[in-house]
Amino acid sequence: MVIQILGTGCPKCKALEANAFKAVEEGNIAATIEKVTDLDEIMNMGVMMTPALAIDGDVKSMGKVLNKNQVLALIKESL
């Protein structure tokens, strides 16, 4: 599983990334977390508001900082 954090590196993007790491760790999920900072790539994924979270290339959330439990719920839906 590949979890992507889409954003330019703003504090909200960093918070979402930290929450994703916590969710993966606490849920004992085998996943890789990637940061996507290239605006062209972000827009090609259909994201117009950051931060955004994608799982295996499928955008699950955009424009908000999900907490650890919300990220974990999206991960479990995608398993």
Summary of the structure (lengths in Angstrom):
residues: 79
radius of gyration: 11.1
end to end distance: 8.4
largest distance: 32.4
contacts: 243
relative contact order: 0.28
helix: 42%
strand: 24%
